[in-house]
Amino acid sequence: MEIMLADKHNFTHDSLKGFQRYQEVKNVYRLHDGKMILVYNPFTEDWDLARRLQKADDILSGRYVTYCAFEENCVVGEIMLIPQLNKGRLIIDSFHVSTDYRRRGIGRSLLEAARQEALKRGAHALYASCCSSEETINFYSAMGFRLSSDPIPSCVEDEPYDLQMECMITPY
């Protein structure tokens, strides 16, 4: 597995055709009096082909800095970053690992690429509007993310059930 900056030489409109964005969610975190409370709220996330092609077009648009995890020539993970800092934070716009490739350290590797990109840009933190599923929040928490004390209003408006999280970064 290799993490690379996505560009026209290694990423095409069809690069996500085999990507599986599937997740069965049972429990989600909700904020109650400023604390995260786990509640039962089952749903399924799944991207159809049209959504995967749209994501590929977003990656190719030039509006994002995107790192992909490649297994041979297959994209098995992506992290899309908005290049303009927000109050010194580099925003993660999209971050997914294909279903069959989870729990192999790919997400951790993609986050490390984002951390390095943030340092290059002079950011002091990574920021993410996180799906509130138990698994997603547990992953972000394990990676050092905490609830943001300064949520970005547009992120809250776009995804009111997401949890706004950030992770301070420093050079090693």
N, C-alpha and C positions, 0 to 999 in steps of 0.2 A: 504494500500500500504506500502511495506517495501523495503528499500534499503539495499542490502547485497552484500558483496564481492562474485563474482561468483567463484565457485569451483566445483569439481566433485560431491559434495553432493547435490548441488542445481541447477546445470546447466548441460545439456546433449546436444548431437548432435542435438536433436529434439526440444530444448527449444525455438527456434525462428520460428518454423513452422507456428504458428498463428500470428506472428509479422507482422504488416502492415506498411511498409516503403513506404508511398505514399504521394506525395505532388505535387499539381498543382501550378506551379510558373508562375506569370505574369511579375513581375518586378525584376530586379537584380541591384545590385550596381556595378559600375565600377569605377576604379580610373582614375581621370583626373586631371593632375597637382597636385597630392597628395591629392585630395579631392574626397570623395565618391559622385558619381552622380547616381541617380536612372534612369534606362532606361528600356524600354519595351523589353522583351526578353522571350516570353513564352516557357515553356517546362514542362515535367512531369518527376518526379523521382518516380520510382517504383521498388522494389526488387521482383524478381520472387523467387520461392522456391529454386532453385539452389544457388542464391545469399544469401538467408537467411541461408541455410545450410553451405555455405562457411564462413559466418560471425560467426556462431556458432563454427566451427572448429578453426577459428582465436582466438576466446575467449578461447577455450580449449587448445590452443597450448602452453600456458605458457609464451608466449612472451609479454604479456600485464598484467597489473593490471586492472581488469574489475569489475565495480560495476553495478549491475542490479536492476531495480525496479520490484518488484514482486507484482502482484495483485492475491491473493490466490497463486496458483502455476504457474501462467502465467507470462512470462517476458513481461513487457510493456515498458521498457526503458533500455538503456545500455550506459555506458560511458567507453571507453577503453583508458587506459593511457600507454604511453611508459615509462617503469620504469627508464630508464637512463635519467638524467637531461641534458638539452642542455642550456649551459650558465646560469644555475640556474633556468631554466624553466622546468616545467613538461608539456609534450606535450599530448594534447588530440588527439588521433588518430581517434576515432570514437565516435559519440554522437548522439543518436536518441531516440525519443519517438514514440511509435506506434500511428498511426493516430487517433484512437478512444480515446486515453488517453491524448491528448495534452490539454493544458490550464487548467491543474489541479495541477500545482506546481511540477510535476514529474521532469521536466528538472532542475528546481531550486534545488531540493533535490539531484539530481545526481551531479550537479555542486558543491554543498556543500560537498558531499563525495569526489569529486576530490580535492577540496580545502584542506580538512583535510589530504588527502593522500599526497598532495604537501608539506604541513607543516611538516608532519612526515619525509619526504625525504629531508627537508632543502631547498626546492625551494622558490624562491621569487615571482614567477609568474606562471600562467597557460598560455599555448600557444595553439592556434588552427588555422588550415588552414580551414577557414569557407566557406561553400557554399555561394555564393554571393546573394542568393535569399533575397528579401526584408524582409520576415518573419524571416529568420535565422539571418540576420545581426541585425535586430531590437531586437531580443531576446538577442543575445550576447552583444549588446550595453547596453541594460537594465540591464544586469548582471555585468556591469562594464568593459567590454572588449573595447579596443581601438586598432586602427591600430598599428601594431608593428613597432618600429623604427629600428628593427634588424631582418628582416625576415630570416627564415631558407631556404637557397637556394634550398635544395632538395624538400621542400614542395611547393615552387613556381614552380619548374620544373614539379612536379607531377600533380599539379592542377593550371594551369596558370590563370584561372578565379576566383579562390578562393581569399578571402581577408585574409591576415595574421594578426591575432589579438592576443592580450595578455591582461591579467588582473593581476595587481599586487595583491599579497596576503599578509596579515599580520595576526598574531594571534589576536583573540578578546581580 
